[in-house]
């Protein structure tokens, strides 16, 4: 009898824990390797375009195709992968927010600006 009660109690506890974990606040999933590469690419793209903390965006420039290709190569991205990740970010606003947080951190790290 005790084994049956222990088994039943264990199963009830397992179900209870499963229900509670399902009710917990959803956390933003961590960035995958492609997301990190994209965030690094986008950070460098913004910096090379003249977007930096404190410059007010006064000296913006448009990067040519060769510069973009060099950035993609440096960050291990292809144009197809970049386009696919952009379509994913358009559909998942929480993931895009995480990317932007990473981009901001990258820019502050590279420029030495205080957050």
Secondary structure, DSSP 8 states (H G I E B T S, - for coil): -HHHHHHHHHHHHHHHHHHHHHHS--------HHHHHHHHHHHHHHHHTT--TTSTTTT-----HHHHHHHHHHTT--HHHHHHHHHHHHH-HHHHHHHHHHHHHHHHHHHT---
